[in-house]
Amino acid sequence: MARADAHALSLDQGFRMMLYLLGPNETSFARDEDVPEYVEKATPFFMMLMLSELLIGWAKTGSLVIRINDGITSLSAGVMSRLSK
């Protein structure tokens, strides 16, 4: 059964989490059970940053700034790292 998420992130906290700018009081917990699933919380922000990079690069150069095979390989590595959970 899924537990209630007592540690919901605001938009500000999500972006600060992606840039390692959260303070110790936001990332310290008394019990292991209280630690949130950071990867699950970070995934939407990570996808937004990837899409932003793609759109900004395309707007500046008029073409894709990433190679599709490199992007697929990176995403596949991320998915594979989560399969053991």
SEKOLBA-835502 format. One line per 8 residues: number of its first residue (from 1); their letters; for each residue x, y, z of N, C-alpha, C, O. Coordinates in Angstrom, 2 decimals. Each point is the difference from the previous one (the first is absolute). Example, Ala and Ser with C-alpha at 12.3 -4.5 7.8 and 13.67 -1.06 7.14 Angstrom:
SEKOLBA-835502
1 = AS = 13.19,-5.69,7.80,-0.89,1.19,0.00,0.90,1.20,0.00,1.04,-0.02,0.66; -1.39,1.07,-1.38,0.82,1.19,0.06,-0.77,1.09,0.73,0.51,1.11,0.17
end
This chain:
SEKOLBA-835502
1 = MARADAHA = 0.85,-1.18,0.00,-0.85,1.18,0.00,0.89,1.24,0.00,0.98,0.06,0.75; -1.31,0.89,-1.56,0.81,1.22,-0.09,-0.24,0.87,1.23,-1.13,0.16,0.46; 2.21,0.39,0.04,-0.14,0.87,1.16,-0.33,1.42,-0.45,0.35,0.40,-1.11; -1.00,0.33,1.96,-0.33,1.39,-0.32,1.29,0.80,-0.10,0.91,-0.18,0.81; -0.83,1.05,-1.79,1.21,0.77,-0.21,-0.03,1.25,0.87,-0.63,1.00,-0.35; 1.32,-1.07,1.47,0.04,1.13,0.93,1.04,1.02,-0.41,0.06,1.10,0.56; 0.76,-1.45,-1.54,1.10,0.88,-0.41,-0.20,0.46,-1.45,0.88,-0.20,-0.83; -2.00,0.81,0.53,-0.26,0.49,-1.34,0.93,1.17,-0.29,0.27,0.84,0.87
9 = LSLDQGFR = 0.23,-0.78,-2.10,0.93,1.05,-0.38,-0.72,1.14,-0.71,-0.90,-0.23,-0.80; 1.30,1.44,1.11,-0.48,1.14,-0.76,0.84,0.10,-1.27,1.03,-0.67,-0.11; -1.45,1.48,-0.82,0.76,0.20,-1.23,1.39,0.53,0.31,0.99,-0.42,-0.59; -0.92,1.35,1.53,1.28,0.58,0.42,0.92,-1.08,0.58,1.18,-0.06,-0.35; -1.71,-0.77,1.23,0.81,-1.05,0.61,0.47,-1.02,-1.03,1.12,-0.50,0.07; -1.98,0.20,-1.03,0.38,-0.96,-1.04,1.18,0.48,-0.82,0.92,-0.77,-0.26; -0.94,2.03,-0.15,1.13,0.51,-0.78,1.25,0.15,0.85,1.11,-0.24,-0.47; -1.28,0.62,1.74,1.17,0.08,0.88,0.58,-1.38,0.25,1.21,-0.15,0.14
17 = MMLYLLGP = -2.07,-0.87,-0.09,0.47,-1.37,0.17,0.86,-0.41,-1.21,1.02,-0.66,0.17; -1.43,1.02,-1.37,0.75,-0.36,-1.20,1.37,0.67,-0.03,0.92,-0.52,-0.62; -0.79,1.66,1.26,1.26,0.75,0.00,0.77,-0.13,1.32,0.93,0.76,0.26; -1.33,-1.72,0.57,0.65,-0.25,1.30,0.00,1.24,0.90,0.99,0.28,0.66; -2.09,0.45,-0.65,-0.10,1.22,0.79,-0.97,-0.12,1.18,-0.36,1.02,0.59; -0.04,-2.22,-0.24,-0.86,-0.18,1.18,0.85,0.07,1.25,1.14,-0.48,0.02; -1.68,1.08,1.02,0.73,0.12,1.26,-0.04,-1.28,0.81,-0.82,-0.88,-0.26; 1.70,0.77,1.25,0.03,-1.19,0.85,-1.31,-0.26,0.74,-0.37,-1.16,0.21
25 = NETSFARD = -0.33,2.21,0.17,-1.27,-0.21,0.71,-1.08,-0.56,-0.93,-1.00,-0.54,0.49; 1.18,0.65,-1.80,-0.97,-0.54,-0.96,0.33,-1.44,-0.40,-0.84,-0.68,-0.58; 2.04,0.23,0.88,0.43,-1.33,-0.44,0.44,-0.90,1.14,0.56,-1.07,-0.25; -0.81,1.46,1.48,0.35,-0.83,1.16,-1.28,-0.56,0.62,-0.98,0.72,0.17; 1.02,-2.00,0.16,-1.19,-0.67,0.54,0.40,-0.85,1.19,1.11,-0.55,0.04; -2.00,0.43,0.91,0.28,-0.75,1.23,0.00,-1.50,-0.25,0.79,-0.73,0.61; -1.66,0.26,-1.49,-0.11,-1.44,-0.26,0.17,-0.28,-1.49,-0.33,0.84,-0.83; 0.83,-2.02,0.50,0.16,-0.39,-1.40,-1.33,-0.01,-0.74,-0.06,0.31,-1.19
33 = EDVPEYVE = -1.00,-0.66,1.89,-1.32,-0.07,-0.64,-0.50,1.37,-0.44,-0.87,0.09,-0.86; 1.41,0.97,1.45,-0.45,1.35,-0.33,0.67,0.57,-1.25,-0.44,1.02,-0.53; 1.50,-1.66,0.06,0.74,0.51,-1.16,-0.86,-0.19,-1.24,-0.43,-1.11,-0.29; 0.16,2.19,-0.46,-0.84,-0.12,-1.20,0.75,-0.69,-1.14,1.22,-0.13,0.03; -1.98,-0.32,-1.00,0.57,-0.61,-1.21,0.49,1.13,-0.92,-0.76,0.50,-0.83; 2.01,-0.12,0.99,0.53,1.15,-0.73,0.00,-0.20,-1.51,-0.27,0.94,-0.74; 0.57,-2.14,0.27,0.04,-0.23,-1.44,-1.39,0.20,-0.61,-0.13,0.62,-1.05; -0.88,-1.15,1.71,-1.37,0.17,-0.50,-0.40,1.47,-0.02,-0.68,0.45,-0.92
41 = KATPFFMM = 1.10,0.30,1.92,-0.35,1.42,0.08,0.80,0.83,-1.01,-0.49,1.01,-0.49; 1.71,-1.44,0.18,0.87,0.77,-0.89,-0.29,-0.24,-1.47,0.32,0.84,-0.84; -0.92,-1.97,0.50,-0.19,-0.36,-1.41,-0.76,1.05,-0.80,0.46,0.34,-1.09; -1.59,0.21,1.55,-0.67,1.02,-0.81,0.86,1.26,-0.22,-0.04,0.59,-1.07; 0.80,-0.20,2.08,0.86,1.18,-0.13,1.15,-0.29,-0.97,0.39,0.87,-0.78; 0.14,-2.08,0.83,1.06,-0.40,-0.91,-0.50,0.03,-1.44,0.70,0.49,-0.89; -1.90,-1.01,0.66,-0.57,0.00,-1.34,-0.24,1.43,-0.50,0.23,0.30,-1.17; -0.69,0.58,2.07,-0.21,1.40,-0.39,1.31,0.67,-0.39,0.06,0.76,-0.97
49 = LMLSELLI = 1.01,-1.04,1.72,1.30,0.57,-0.33,0.53,-0.54,-1.32,0.59,0.74,-0.78; -0.80,-2.03,0.51,0.44,-0.58,-1.28,-0.76,0.63,-1.16,0.60,0.35,-1.02; -1.90,-0.20,1.18,-0.81,0.62,-1.05,0.40,1.46,-0.21,0.06,0.47,-1.14; 0.21,0.24,2.23,0.45,1.40,-0.10,1.31,0.09,-0.77,0.16,0.88,-0.85; 0.78,-1.77,1.16,1.28,0.00,-0.71,-0.20,-0.24,-1.49,0.62,0.65,-0.84; -1.50,-1.59,0.51,-0.27,-0.32,-1.39,-0.63,1.19,-0.73,0.41,0.34,-1.10; -1.41,0.29,1.72,-0.69,1.13,-0.64,0.89,1.23,-0.13,-0.01,0.66,-1.04; 0.78,-0.35,2.07,0.89,1.16,-0.07,1.09,-0.21,-1.04,0.30,0.90,-0.78
57 = GWAKTGSL = 0.27,-2.09,0.75,1.02,-0.31,-1.01,-0.56,0.07,-1.40,0.66,0.51,-0.91; -1.87,-1.03,0.72,-0.63,0.04,-1.31,-0.31,1.44,-0.41,0.17,0.35,-1.17; -0.62,0.48,2.12,-0.31,1.40,-0.30,1.27,0.78,-0.37,-0.05,0.89,-0.85; 1.18,-1.22,1.49,1.24,0.73,-0.27,0.67,-0.44,-1.29,0.55,0.83,-0.72; -0.58,-2.14,0.42,0.75,-0.50,-1.15,-0.87,-0.38,-1.18,0.50,-0.09,-1.13; -1.78,-0.14,1.36,-0.88,-0.43,-1.08,0.06,-1.50,-0.26,-0.67,-0.49,-0.91; 1.45,-0.23,1.69,0.07,-1.46,-0.14,0.15,-0.62,1.38,0.21,0.70,0.99; -0.32,-2.02,-0.94,0.14,-0.69,1.27,1.43,0.15,0.53,0.96,-0.13,-0.75
65 = VIRINDGI = -0.84,0.40,2.03,1.33,0.17,0.61,0.48,-1.29,0.65,1.15,-0.09,0.44; -2.03,-0.91,-0.37,0.42,-1.29,0.54,-0.13,-1.05,-1.08,-0.80,0.13,-0.93; 1.59,-1.17,1.06,-0.14,-1.12,-0.92,-1.05,-0.94,0.59,0.02,-0.29,1.20; -0.92,-0.16,-2.03,-1.09,-0.86,0.46,0.54,-1.27,0.65,-0.50,-0.42,1.04; 1.52,-0.20,-1.64,0.53,-1.24,0.57,0.61,0.24,1.38,-0.10,-0.86,0.87; 0.72,2.00,-0.66,0.58,0.32,1.31,-1.11,0.21,1.03,0.13,-0.46,1.14; -1.19,1.13,-1.52,-1.12,0.22,0.91,-0.69,-1.30,0.39,-0.33,-0.20,1.17; 0.11,-0.67,-2.15,-0.64,-1.29,0.29,0.88,-0.85,0.90,-0.50,-0.66,0.91
73 = TSLSAGVM = 1.81,0.67,-1.15,0.92,-0.76,0.84,-0.02,0.50,1.43,-0.02,-0.80,0.94; 0.02,2.11,-0.75,-0.03,0.56,1.36,-1.29,-0.33,0.72,0.02,-0.39,1.17; -1.14,0.53,-1.85,-1.29,-0.34,0.61,-0.09,-1.50,0.32,-0.54,-0.38,1.04; 1.07,-0.45,-1.93,-0.01,-1.45,0.25,0.84,-0.35,1.22,-0.39,-0.86,0.79; 1.53,1.50,-0.63,0.84,-0.24,1.17,-0.74,0.39,1.28,0.11,-0.69,1.01; -0.85,1.79,-1.05,-0.78,0.41,1.16,-1.09,-0.99,0.33,-0.23,-0.30,1.18; -0.45,-0.21,-2.19,-1.05,-0.99,0.22,0.60,-1.28,0.57,-0.54,-0.58,0.94; 1.66,0.14,-1.50,0.65,-1.23,0.47,0.44,0.13,1.46,-0.06,-0.97,0.75
81 = SRLSK = 0.51,2.15,-0.36,0.45,0.18,1.38,-1.16,-0.10,0.99,0.21,-0.29,1.18; -1.42,0.53,-1.64,-1.18,-0.06,0.88,-0.65,-1.37,0.04,-0.86,-0.24,0.85; 1.23,-0.67,-1.74,-0.64,-1.31,-0.06,0.25,-0.85,1.24,-0.82,-0.85,0.33; 1.92,1.07,0.34,0.33,-0.81,1.17,-0.85,0.37,1.22,0.02,-0.73,0.99; -0.73,1.81,-1.04,-0.83,0.46,1.14,-1.17,-0.92,0.22,-0.79,0.23,0.91
end
